[in-house]
Amino acid sequence: MEAVIIKEKIKEVLVSILEHENFDMRDELTAADVDGWDSLSHMMILTKIEEKFNIKFKLRDLNKLKNMGTLVTVIQSKI
């Protein structure tokens, strides 16, 4: 699946959980860049992404996550 499509789906998840679109979907985007993205919403976001892409993150996958670019790469490796 192309990175652009994956980012669109991730954005849908972020908007549904954070209830705003005040962020730019770029590879360098991190949770610290987005209002309301705290540890609790982080877990909700990851769970929703697993559901949306029908994947399951392992601990080693989560340890790789540094920004949006690495999230997309991990998702691509699982689908």
PDB file of N, CA, C and O in Angstrom:
ATOM      1  N   MET A   1       0.856  -1.176   0.000  1.00  0.00           N
ATOM      2  CA  MET A   1       0.000   0.000   0.000  1.00  0.00           C
ATOM      3  C   MET A   1       0.904   1.242   0.000  1.00  0.00           C
ATOM      4  O   MET A   1       1.922   1.284   0.692  1.00  0.00           O
ATOM      5  N   GLU A   2       0.519   2.229  -0.775  1.00  0.00           N
ATOM      6  CA  GLU A   2       1.318   3.447  -0.892  1.00  0.00           C
ATOM      7  C   GLU A   2       1.280   4.273   0.394  1.00  0.00           C
ATOM      8  O   GLU A   2       0.286   4.285   1.120  1.00  0.00           O
ATOM      9  N   ALA A   3       2.384   4.956   0.649  1.00  0.00           N
ATOM     10  CA  ALA A   3       2.514   5.776   1.852  1.00  0.00           C
ATOM     11  C   ALA A   3       1.429   6.851   1.924  1.00  0.00           C
ATOM     12  O   ALA A   3       0.930   7.155   3.007  1.00  0.00           O
ATOM     13  N   VAL A   4       1.067   7.420   0.793  1.00  0.00           N
ATOM     14  CA  VAL A   4       0.051   8.488   0.775  1.00  0.00           C
ATOM     15  C   VAL A   4      -1.289   7.964   1.280  1.00  0.00           C
ATOM     16  O   VAL A   4      -1.968   8.641   2.052  1.00  0.00           O
ATOM     17  N   ILE A   5      -1.669   6.781   0.857  1.00  0.00           N
ATOM     18  CA  ILE A   5      -2.940   6.172   1.277  1.00  0.00           C
ATOM     19  C   ILE A   5      -2.889   5.831   2.762  1.00  0.00           C
ATOM     20  O   ILE A   5      -3.855   6.051   3.492  1.00  0.00           O
ATOM     21  N   ILE A   6      -1.753   5.290   3.201  1.00  0.00           N
ATOM     22  CA  ILE A   6      -1.593   4.964   4.621  1.00  0.00           C
ATOM     23  C   ILE A   6      -1.713   6.231   5.464  1.00  0.00           C
ATOM     24  O   ILE A   6      -2.386   6.221   6.495  1.00  0.00           O
ATOM     25  N   LYS A   7      -1.075   7.314   5.044  1.00  0.00           N
ATOM     26  CA  LYS A   7      -1.151   8.575   5.792  1.00  0.00           C
ATOM     27  C   LYS A   7      -2.577   9.109   5.850  1.00  0.00           C
ATOM     28  O   LYS A   7      -2.998   9.647   6.874  1.00  0.00           O
ATOM     29  N   GLU A   8      -3.320   8.965   4.760  1.00  0.00           N
ATOM     30  CA  GLU A   8      -4.718   9.413   4.764  1.00  0.00           C
ATOM     31  C   GLU A   8      -5.525   8.641   5.807  1.00  0.00           C
ATOM     32  O   GLU A   8      -6.330   9.225   6.533  1.00  0.00           O
ATOM     33  N   LYS A   9      -5.309   7.339   5.877  1.00  0.00           N
ATOM     34  CA  LYS A   9      -6.035   6.515   6.848  1.00  0.00           C
ATOM     35  C   LYS A   9      -5.602   6.838   8.275  1.00  0.00           C
ATOM     36  O   LYS A   9      -6.430   6.866   9.185  1.00  0.00           O
ATOM     37  N   ILE A  10      -4.314   7.081   8.471  1.00  0.00           N
ATOM     38  CA  ILE A  10      -3.824   7.462   9.800  1.00  0.00           C
ATOM     39  C   ILE A  10      -4.434   8.799  10.200  1.00  0.00           C
ATOM     40  O   ILE A  10      -4.829   8.983  11.351  1.00  0.00           O
ATOM     41  N   LYS A  11      -4.513   9.730   9.256  1.00  0.00           N
ATOM     42  CA  LYS A  11      -5.100  11.038   9.558  1.00  0.00           C
ATOM     43  C   LYS A  11      -6.550  10.886  10.003  1.00  0.00           C
ATOM     44  O   LYS A  11      -6.988  11.572  10.927  1.00  0.00           O
ATOM     45  N   GLU A  12      -7.303   9.992   9.352  1.00  0.00           N
ATOM     46  CA  GLU A  12      -8.685   9.734   9.761  1.00  0.00           C
ATOM     47  C   GLU A  12      -8.733   9.277  11.217  1.00  0.00           C
ATOM     48  O   GLU A  12      -9.595   9.710  11.982  1.00  0.00           O
ATOM     49  N   VAL A  13      -7.812   8.409  11.592  1.00  0.00           N
ATOM     50  CA  VAL A  13      -7.753   7.916  12.970  1.00  0.00           C
ATOM     51  C   VAL A  13      -7.434   9.070  13.921  1.00  0.00           C
ATOM     52  O   VAL A  13      -8.099   9.237  14.944  1.00  0.00           O
ATOM     53  N   LEU A  14      -6.426   9.856  13.587  1.00  0.00           N
ATOM     54  CA  LEU A  14      -6.033  10.976  14.445  1.00  0.00           C
ATOM     55  C   LEU A  14      -7.180  11.956  14.644  1.00  0.00           C
ATOM     56  O   LEU A  14      -7.447  12.385  15.766  1.00  0.00           O
ATOM     57  N   VAL A  15      -7.852  12.307  13.567  1.00  0.00           N
ATOM     58  CA  VAL A  15      -8.966  13.259  13.648  1.00  0.00           C
ATOM     59  C   VAL A  15     -10.091  12.689  14.495  1.00  0.00           C
ATOM     60  O   VAL A  15     -10.696  13.413  15.285  1.00  0.00           O
ATOM     61  N   SER A  16     -10.384  11.395  14.343  1.00  0.00           N
ATOM     62  CA  SER A  16     -11.487  10.803  15.101  1.00  0.00           C
ATOM     63  C   SER A  16     -11.179  10.765  16.602  1.00  0.00           C
ATOM     64  O   SER A  16     -12.087  10.922  17.419  1.00  0.00           O
ATOM     65  N   ILE A  17      -9.938  10.564  16.967  1.00  0.00           N
ATOM     66  CA  ILE A  17      -9.591  10.471  18.386  1.00  0.00           C
ATOM     67  C   ILE A  17      -9.287  11.837  18.987  1.00  0.00           C
ATOM     68  O   ILE A  17      -9.739  12.147  20.089  1.00  0.00           O
ATOM     69  N   LEU A  18      -8.520  12.657  18.265  1.00  0.00           N
ATOM     70  CA  LEU A  18      -8.113  13.960  18.801  1.00  0.00           C
ATOM     71  C   LEU A  18      -9.159  15.050  18.572  1.00  0.00           C
ATOM     72  O   LEU A  18      -9.119  16.104  19.207  1.00  0.00           O
ATOM     73  N   GLU A  19     -10.096  14.786  17.658  1.00  0.00           N
ATOM     74  CA  GLU A  19     -11.203  15.696  17.351  1.00  0.00           C
ATOM     75  C   GLU A  19     -10.751  17.059  16.833  1.00  0.00           C
ATOM     76  O   GLU A  19     -11.380  18.078  17.117  1.00  0.00           O
ATOM     77  N   HIS A  20      -9.657  17.070  16.071  1.00  0.00           N
ATOM     78  CA  HIS A  20      -9.222  18.283  15.368  1.00  0.00           C
ATOM     79  C   HIS A  20      -8.261  17.888  14.252  1.00  0.00           C
ATOM     80  O   HIS A  20      -7.750  16.769  14.212  1.00  0.00           O
ATOM     81  N   GLU A  21      -8.032  18.835  13.349  1.00  0.00           N
ATOM     82  CA  GLU A  21      -7.123  18.612  12.226  1.00  0.00           C
ATOM     83  C   GLU A  21      -5.989  19.633  12.236  1.00  0.00           C
ATOM     84  O   GLU A  21      -5.481  20.005  11.178  1.00  0.00           O
ATOM     85  N   ASN A  22      -5.593  20.083  13.410  1.00  0.00           N
ATOM     86  CA  ASN A  22      -4.574  21.118  13.532  1.00  0.00           C
ATOM     87  C   ASN A  22      -3.169  20.525  13.486  1.00  0.00           C
ATOM     88  O   ASN A  22      -2.372  20.733  14.401  1.00  0.00           O
ATOM     89  N   PHE A  23      -2.872  19.797  12.434  1.00  0.00           N
ATOM     90  CA  PHE A  23      -1.550  19.216  12.252  1.00  0.00           C
ATOM     91  C   PHE A  23      -1.323  18.943  10.775  1.00  0.00           C
ATOM     92  O   PHE A  23      -2.272  18.805  10.002  1.00  0.00           O
ATOM     93  N   ASP A  24      -0.066  18.868  10.397  1.00  0.00           N
ATOM     94  CA  ASP A  24       0.327  18.629   9.014  1.00  0.00           C
ATOM     95  C   ASP A  24       0.896  17.216   8.926  1.00  0.00           C
ATOM     96  O   ASP A  24       1.874  16.902   9.604  1.00  0.00           O
ATOM     97  N   MET A  25       0.301  16.371   8.107  1.00  0.00           N
ATOM     98  CA  MET A  25       0.754  14.981   7.988  1.00  0.00           C
ATOM     99  C   MET A  25       2.058  14.923   7.190  1.00  0.00           C
ATOM    100  O   MET A  25       2.049  14.794   5.965  1.00  0.00           O
ATOM    101  N   ARG A  26       3.166  15.021   7.903  1.00  0.00           N
ATOM    102  CA  ARG A  26       4.484  14.933   7.284  1.00  0.00           C
ATOM    103  C   ARG A  26       5.274  13.828   7.984  1.00  0.00           C
ATOM    104  O   ARG A  26       4.937  13.434   9.101  1.00  0.00           O
ATOM    105  N   ASP A  27       6.303  13.338   7.342  1.00  0.00           N
ATOM    106  CA  ASP A  27       7.086  12.233   7.900  1.00  0.00           C
ATOM    107  C   ASP A  27       7.705  12.571   9.248  1.00  0.00           C
ATOM    108  O   ASP A  27       7.876  11.684  10.084  1.00  0.00           O
ATOM    109  N   GLU A  28       8.042  13.830   9.474  1.00  0.00           N
ATOM    110  CA  GLU A  28       8.704  14.246  10.711  1.00  0.00           C
ATOM    111  C   GLU A  28       7.729  14.488  11.862  1.00  0.00           C
ATOM    112  O   GLU A  28       8.162  14.772  12.979  1.00  0.00           O
ATOM    113  N   LEU A  29       6.429  14.382  11.615  1.00  0.00           N
ATOM    114  CA  LEU A  29       5.414  14.656  12.642  1.00  0.00           C
ATOM    115  C   LEU A  29       5.579  13.702  13.829  1.00  0.00           C
ATOM    116  O   LEU A  29       5.715  12.491  13.651  1.00  0.00           O
ATOM    117  N   THR A  30       5.566  14.261  15.035  1.00  0.00           N
ATOM    118  CA  THR A  30       5.617  13.455  16.257  1.00  0.00           C
ATOM    119  C   THR A  30       4.427  13.822  17.138  1.00  0.00           C
ATOM    120  O   THR A  30       3.739  14.813  16.890  1.00  0.00           O
ATOM    121  N   ALA A  31       4.195  13.023  18.157  1.00  0.00           N
ATOM    122  CA  ALA A  31       3.086  13.286  19.077  1.00  0.00           C
ATOM    123  C   ALA A  31       3.231  14.650  19.734  1.00  0.00           C
ATOM    124  O   ALA A  31       2.233  15.324  19.991  1.00  0.00           O
ATOM    125  N   ALA A  32       4.456  15.062  20.007  1.00  0.00           N
ATOM    126  CA  ALA A  32       4.703  16.355  20.657  1.00  0.00           C
ATOM    127  C   ALA A  32       4.257  17.531  19.789  1.00  0.00           C
ATOM    128  O   ALA A  32       4.032  18.628  20.302  1.00  0.00           O
ATOM    129  N   ASP A  33       4.130  17.313  18.488  1.00  0.00           N
ATOM    130  CA  ASP A  33       3.725  18.373  17.557  1.00  0.00           C
ATOM    131  C   ASP A  33       2.216  18.570  17.490  1.00  0.00           C
ATOM    132  O   ASP A  33       1.745  19.534  16.886  1.00  0.00           O
ATOM    133  N   VAL A  34       1.451  17.666  18.105  1.00  0.00           N
ATOM    134  CA  VAL A  34      -0.003  17.671  17.937  1.00  0.00           C
ATOM    135  C   VAL A  34      -0.693  17.884  19.280  1.00  0.00           C
ATOM    136  O   VAL A  34      -0.476  17.130  20.228  1.00  0.00           O
ATOM    137  N   ASP A  35      -1.531  18.925  19.348  1.00  0.00           N
ATOM    138  CA  ASP A  35      -2.286  19.208  20.571  1.00  0.00           C
ATOM    139  C   ASP A  35      -3.181  18.025  20.933  1.00  0.00           C
ATOM    140  O   ASP A  35      -3.883  17.479  20.082  1.00  0.00           O
ATOM    141  N   GLY A  36      -3.145  17.641  22.201  1.00  0.00           N
ATOM    142  CA  GLY A  36      -4.017  16.583  22.687  1.00  0.00           C
ATOM    143  C   GLY A  36      -3.476  15.174  22.520  1.00  0.00           C
ATOM    144  O   GLY A  36      -4.096  14.216  22.981  1.00  0.00           O
ATOM    145  N   TRP A  37      -2.322  15.032  21.864  1.00  0.00           N
ATOM    146  CA  TRP A  37      -1.751  13.703  21.653  1.00  0.00           C
ATOM    147  C   TRP A  37      -0.876  13.386  22.863  1.00  0.00           C
ATOM    148  O   TRP A  37       0.314  13.701  22.881  1.00  0.00           O
ATOM    149  N   ASP A  38      -1.477  12.765  23.867  1.00  0.00           N
ATOM    150  CA  ASP A  38      -0.768  12.402  25.082  1.00  0.00           C
ATOM    151  C   ASP A  38      -0.638  10.877  25.149  1.00  0.00           C
ATOM    152  O   ASP A  38      -0.960  10.183  24.185  1.00  0.00           O
ATOM    153  N   SER A  39      -0.171  10.363  26.275  1.00  0.00           N
ATOM    154  CA  SER A  39       0.061   8.921  26.378  1.00  0.00           C
ATOM    155  C   SER A  39      -1.227   8.110  26.246  1.00  0.00           C
ATOM    156  O   SER A  39      -1.215   7.036  25.643  1.00  0.00           O
ATOM    157  N   LEU A  40      -2.321   8.595  26.791  1.00  0.00           N
ATOM    158  CA  LEU A  40      -3.589   7.873  26.690  1.00  0.00           C
ATOM    159  C   LEU A  40      -4.102   7.868  25.249  1.00  0.00           C
ATOM    160  O   LEU A  40      -4.485   6.824  24.720  1.00  0.00           O
ATOM    161  N   SER A  41      -4.105   9.042  24.623  1.00  0.00           N
ATOM    162  CA  SER A  41      -4.578   9.093  23.233  1.00  0.00           C
ATOM    163  C   SER A  41      -3.633   8.316  22.316  1.00  0.00           C
ATOM    164  O   SER A  41      -4.061   7.788  21.290  1.00  0.00           O
ATOM    165  N   HIS A  42      -2.349   8.245  22.682  1.00  0.00           N
ATOM    166  CA  HIS A  42      -1.382   7.480  21.893  1.00  0.00           C
ATOM    167  C   HIS A  42      -1.794   6.008  21.824  1.00  0.00           C
ATOM    168  O   HIS A  42      -1.773   5.397  20.756  1.00  0.00           O
ATOM    169  N   MET A  43      -2.165   5.454  22.966  1.00  0.00           N
ATOM    170  CA  MET A  43      -2.591   4.058  22.994  1.00  0.00           C
ATOM    171  C   MET A  43      -3.891   3.862  22.207  1.00  0.00           C
ATOM    172  O   MET A  43      -4.057   2.858  21.515  1.00  0.00           O
ATOM    173  N   MET A  44      -4.797   4.813  22.316  1.00  0.00           N
ATOM    174  CA  MET A  44      -6.053   4.742  21.562  1.00  0.00           C
ATOM    175  C   MET A  44      -5.769   4.809  20.059  1.00  0.00           C
ATOM    176  O   MET A  44      -6.377   4.080  19.275  1.00  0.00           O
ATOM    177  N   ILE A  45      -4.852   5.676  19.668  1.00  0.00           N
ATOM    178  CA  ILE A  45      -4.494   5.832  18.254  1.00  0.00           C
ATOM    179  C   ILE A  45      -3.891   4.533  17.720  1.00  0.00           C
ATOM    180  O   ILE A  45      -4.283   4.059  16.653  1.00  0.00           O
ATOM    181  N   LEU A  46      -2.951   3.965  18.449  1.00  0.00           N
ATOM    182  CA  LEU A  46      -2.318   2.725  17.987  1.00  0.00           C
ATOM    183  C   LEU A  46      -3.329   1.583  17.883  1.00  0.00           C
ATOM    184  O   LEU A  46      -3.284   0.799  16.935  1.00  0.00           O
ATOM    185  N   THR A  47      -4.231   1.487  18.843  1.00  0.00           N
ATOM    186  CA  THR A  47      -5.260   0.446  18.801  1.00  0.00           C
ATOM    187  C   THR A  47      -6.160   0.624  17.585  1.00  0.00           C
ATOM    188  O   THR A  47      -6.483  -0.345  16.898  1.00  0.00           O
ATOM    189  N   LYS A  48      -6.563   1.859  17.322  1.00  0.00           N
ATOM    190  CA  LYS A  48      -7.434   2.145  16.171  1.00  0.00           C
ATOM    191  C   LYS A  48      -6.707   1.877  14.853  1.00  0.00           C
ATOM    192  O   LYS A  48      -7.314   1.397  13.895  1.00  0.00           O
ATOM    193  N   ILE A  49      -5.413   2.183  14.802  1.00  0.00           N
ATOM    194  CA  ILE A  49      -4.625   1.910  13.590  1.00  0.00           C
ATOM    195  C   ILE A  49      -4.537   0.399  13.358  1.00  0.00           C
ATOM    196  O   ILE A  49      -4.643  -0.061  12.221  1.00  0.00           O
ATOM    197  N   GLU A  50      -4.342  -0.369  14.428  1.00  0.00           N
ATOM    198  CA  GLU A  50      -4.324  -1.826  14.288  1.00  0.00           C
ATOM    199  C   GLU A  50      -5.641  -2.322  13.693  1.00  0.00           C
ATOM    200  O   GLU A  50      -5.644  -3.175  12.805  1.00  0.00           O
ATOM    201  N   GLU A  51      -6.748  -1.788  14.180  1.00  0.00           N
ATOM    202  CA  GLU A  51      -8.063  -2.190  13.668  1.00  0.00           C
ATOM    203  C   GLU A  51      -8.231  -1.784  12.210  1.00  0.00           C
ATOM    204  O   GLU A  51      -8.692  -2.577  11.390  1.00  0.00           O
ATOM    205  N   LYS A  52      -7.857  -0.551  11.889  1.00  0.00           N
ATOM    206  CA  LYS A  52      -8.075  -0.015  10.544  1.00  0.00           C
ATOM    207  C   LYS A  52      -7.277  -0.782   9.489  1.00  0.00           C
ATOM    208  O   LYS A  52      -7.766  -1.007   8.382  1.00  0.00           O
ATOM    209  N   PHE A  53      -6.058  -1.181   9.827  1.00  0.00           N
ATOM    210  CA  PHE A  53      -5.202  -1.875   8.868  1.00  0.00           C
ATOM    211  C   PHE A  53      -5.199  -3.391   9.079  1.00  0.00           C
ATOM    212  O   PHE A  53      -4.520  -4.123   8.359  1.00  0.00           O
ATOM    213  N   ASN A  54      -5.963  -3.855  10.072  1.00  0.00           N
ATOM    214  CA  ASN A  54      -6.035  -5.281  10.378  1.00  0.00           C
ATOM    215  C   ASN A  54      -4.637  -5.865  10.619  1.00  0.00           C
ATOM    216  O   ASN A  54      -4.256  -6.881  10.039  1.00  0.00           O
ATOM    217  N   ILE A  55      -3.893  -5.187  11.490  1.00  0.00           N
ATOM    218  CA  ILE A  55      -2.545  -5.610  11.851  1.00  0.00           C
ATOM    219  C   ILE A  55      -2.436  -5.654  13.372  1.00  0.00           C
ATOM    220  O   ILE A  55      -3.345  -5.222  14.081  1.00  0.00           O
ATOM    221  N   LYS A  56      -1.333  -6.173  13.860  1.00  0.00           N
ATOM    222  CA  LYS A  56      -1.057  -6.201  15.291  1.00  0.00           C
ATOM    223  C   LYS A  56       0.389  -5.766  15.491  1.00  0.00           C
ATOM    224  O   LYS A  56       1.310  -6.377  14.951  1.00  0.00           O
ATOM    225  N   PHE A  57       0.581  -4.702  16.272  1.00  0.00           N
ATOM    226  CA  PHE A  57       1.927  -4.240  16.569  1.00  0.00           C
ATOM    227  C   PHE A  57       2.556  -5.121  17.636  1.00  0.00           C
ATOM    228  O   PHE A  57       1.893  -5.530  18.588  1.00  0.00           O
ATOM    229  N   LYS A  58       3.828  -5.407  17.470  1.00  0.00           N
ATOM    230  CA  LYS A  58       4.612  -6.098  18.491  1.00  0.00           C
ATOM    231  C   LYS A  58       5.452  -5.044  19.199  1.00  0.00           C
ATOM    232  O   LYS A  58       5.591  -3.923  18.712  1.00  0.00           O
ATOM    233  N   LEU A  59       6.009  -5.405  20.342  1.00  0.00           N
ATOM    234  CA  LEU A  59       6.807  -4.466  21.107  1.00  0.00           C
ATOM    235  C   LEU A  59       7.963  -3.916  20.276  1.00  0.00           C
ATOM    236  O   LEU A  59       8.260  -2.724  20.345  1.00  0.00           O
ATOM    237  N   ARG A  60       8.608  -4.762  19.502  1.00  0.00           N
ATOM    238  CA  ARG A  60       9.729  -4.275  18.689  1.00  0.00           C
ATOM    239  C   ARG A  60       9.263  -3.263  17.631  1.00  0.00           C
ATOM    240  O   ARG A  60      10.010  -2.356  17.264  1.00  0.00           O
ATOM    241  N   ASP A  61       8.026  -3.425  17.146  1.00  0.00           N
ATOM    242  CA  ASP A  61       7.464  -2.440  16.205  1.00  0.00           C
ATOM    243  C   ASP A  61       7.292  -1.103  16.902  1.00  0.00           C
ATOM    244  O   ASP A  61       7.655  -0.059  16.359  1.00  0.00           O
ATOM    245  N   LEU A  62       6.741  -1.137  18.098  1.00  0.00           N
ATOM    246  CA  LEU A  62       6.483   0.098  18.841  1.00  0.00           C
ATOM    247  C   LEU A  62       7.782   0.808  19.196  1.00  0.00           C
ATOM    248  O   LEU A  62       7.827   2.037  19.233  1.00  0.00           O
ATOM    249  N   ASN A  63       8.837   0.043  19.456  1.00  0.00           N
ATOM    250  CA  ASN A  63      10.132   0.647  19.777  1.00  0.00           C
ATOM    251  C   ASN A  63      10.742   1.376  18.582  1.00  0.00           C
ATOM    252  O   ASN A  63      11.580   2.260  18.764  1.00  0.00           O
ATOM    253  N   LYS A  64      10.336   1.021  17.367  1.00  0.00           N
ATOM    254  CA  LYS A  64      10.844   1.670  16.157  1.00  0.00           C
ATOM    255  C   LYS A  64      10.179   3.020  15.898  1.00  0.00           C
ATOM    256  O   LYS A  64      10.713   3.843  15.155  1.00  0.00           O
ATOM    257  N   LEU A  65       9.025   3.246  16.504  1.00  0.00           N
ATOM    258  CA  LEU A  65       8.243   4.435  16.187  1.00  0.00           C
ATOM    259  C   LEU A  65       8.894   5.702  16.731  1.00  0.00           C
ATOM    260  O   LEU A  65       8.969   5.908  17.943  1.00  0.00           O
ATOM    261  N   LYS A  66       9.355   6.532  15.830  1.00  0.00           N
ATOM    262  CA  LYS A  66       9.962   7.815  16.192  1.00  0.00           C
ATOM    263  C   LYS A  66       9.140   8.990  15.674  1.00  0.00           C
ATOM    264  O   LYS A  66       9.112  10.061  16.282  1.00  0.00           O
ATOM    265  N   ASN A  67       8.467   8.772  14.535  1.00  0.00           N
ATOM    266  CA  ASN A  67       7.674   9.826  13.899  1.00  0.00           C
ATOM    267  C   ASN A  67       6.705   9.181  12.905  1.00  0.00           C
ATOM    268  O   ASN A  67       6.620   7.957  12.807  1.00  0.00           O
ATOM    269  N   MET A  68       5.986  10.017  12.178  1.00  0.00           N
ATOM    270  CA  MET A  68       4.987   9.525  11.232  1.00  0.00           C
ATOM    271  C   MET A  68       5.628   8.667  10.144  1.00  0.00           C
ATOM    272  O   MET A  68       5.041   7.674   9.713  1.00  0.00           O
ATOM    273  N   GLY A  69       6.806   9.033   9.705  1.00  0.00           N
ATOM    274  CA  GLY A  69       7.494   8.279   8.657  1.00  0.00           C
ATOM    275  C   GLY A  69       7.789   6.850   9.080  1.00  0.00           C
ATOM    276  O   GLY A  69       7.594   5.917   8.300  1.00  0.00           O
ATOM    277  N   THR A  70       8.260   6.672  10.317  1.00  0.00           N
ATOM    278  CA  THR A  70       8.544   5.310  10.777  1.00  0.00           C
ATOM    279  C   THR A  70       7.258   4.528  11.022  1.00  0.00           C
ATOM    280  O   THR A  70       7.232   3.312  10.835  1.00  0.00           O
ATOM    281  N   LEU A  71       6.195   5.209  11.438  1.00  0.00           N
ATOM    282  CA  LEU A  71       4.901   4.533  11.598  1.00  0.00           C
ATOM    283  C   LEU A  71       4.425   3.987  10.260  1.00  0.00           C
ATOM    284  O   LEU A  71       3.979   2.843  10.180  1.00  0.00           O
ATOM    285  N   VAL A  72       4.515   4.791   9.216  1.00  0.00           N
ATOM    286  CA  VAL A  72       4.105   4.355   7.876  1.00  0.00           C
ATOM    287  C   VAL A  72       4.934   3.164   7.445  1.00  0.00           C
ATOM    288  O   VAL A  72       4.393   2.199   6.905  1.00  0.00           O
ATOM    289  N   THR A  73       6.240   3.211   7.672  1.00  0.00           N
ATOM    290  CA  THR A  73       7.132   2.115   7.295  1.00  0.00           C
ATOM    291  C   THR A  73       6.764   0.825   8.029  1.00  0.00           C
ATOM    292  O   THR A  73       6.733  -0.245   7.421  1.00  0.00           O
ATOM    293  N   VAL A  74       6.487   0.919   9.317  1.00  0.00           N
ATOM    294  CA  VAL A  74       6.102  -0.270  10.085  1.00  0.00           C
ATOM    295  C   VAL A  74       4.781  -0.836   9.561  1.00  0.00           C
ATOM    296  O   VAL A  74       4.643  -2.049   9.399  1.00  0.00           O
ATOM    297  N   ILE A  75       3.818   0.037   9.297  1.00  0.00           N
ATOM    298  CA  ILE A  75       2.530  -0.434   8.757  1.00  0.00           C
ATOM    299  C   ILE A  75       2.749  -1.124   7.413  1.00  0.00           C
ATOM    300  O   ILE A  75       2.187  -2.192   7.170  1.00  0.00           O
ATOM    301  N   GLN A  76       3.556  -0.529   6.541  1.00  0.00           N
ATOM    302  CA  GLN A  76       3.814  -1.134   5.229  1.00  0.00           C
ATOM    303  C   GLN A  76       4.442  -2.523   5.377  1.00  0.00           C
ATOM    304  O   GLN A  76       4.157  -3.419   4.582  1.00  0.00           O
ATOM    305  N   SER A  77       5.284  -2.705   6.378  1.00  0.00           N
ATOM    306  CA  SER A  77       5.939  -4.009   6.565  1.00  0.00           C
ATOM    307  C   SER A  77       4.961  -5.073   7.065  1.00  0.00           C
ATOM    308  O   SER A  77       5.233  -6.268   6.950  1.00  0.00           O
ATOM    309  N   LYS A  78       3.831  -4.646   7.616  1.00  0.00           N
ATOM    310  CA  LYS A  78       2.874  -5.587   8.200  1.00  0.00           C
ATOM    311  C   LYS A  78       1.704  -5.917   7.279  1.00  0.00           C
ATOM    312  O   LYS A  78       0.976  -6.879   7.524  1.00  0.00           O
ATOM    313  N   ILE A  79       1.519  -5.136   6.233  1.00  0.00           N
ATOM    314  CA  ILE A  79       0.380  -5.420   5.344  1.00  0.00           C
ATOM    315  C   ILE A  79       0.840  -5.961   4.008  1.00  0.00           C
ATOM    316  O   ILE A  79       0.015  -6.253   3.142  1.00  0.00           O
TER     317      ILE A  79
END
